[in-house]
Amino acid sequence: MTSEYTLVRKPSLKKDLKLLTRQHVDTSEIEAAIESLRFNRYPDGWGKITNLPKGVERLRLPVGDHRIVYEVRDKEEVVIVYGVPRRNEITYKPKSLGL
């Protein structure tokens, strides 16, 4: 049985979701994917973000035109969600990754 992890939403995530709502983007699919990370930290389609500073690990999960950027801390049983940048060339800029 998979244990439930605590989900931590960074302020940058709240800001991204608010912006998407203002742009009339339906965020229900994104919200559902974020909530599912409590139980399944590595769902189909996830991947590691490469070329980060040593010791920094971020994961990505594509959802439509956006990617959920998150981190899993197994020792603390925590999933930290940093944001949902649009899938484009600036997706992996430090600000989008919570750095």
Buried (B, 14 or more C-beta within 10 A) or exposed (E): EEEEBEBBBBEBBEEBBEEBEEEEBEBEEBEEBBEEBBEEBEEEEBEEBEEBEEEEEBBBBBBBEBBBBBBBBEEEEEBBBBBBBBEEEEBBEEEBBBE
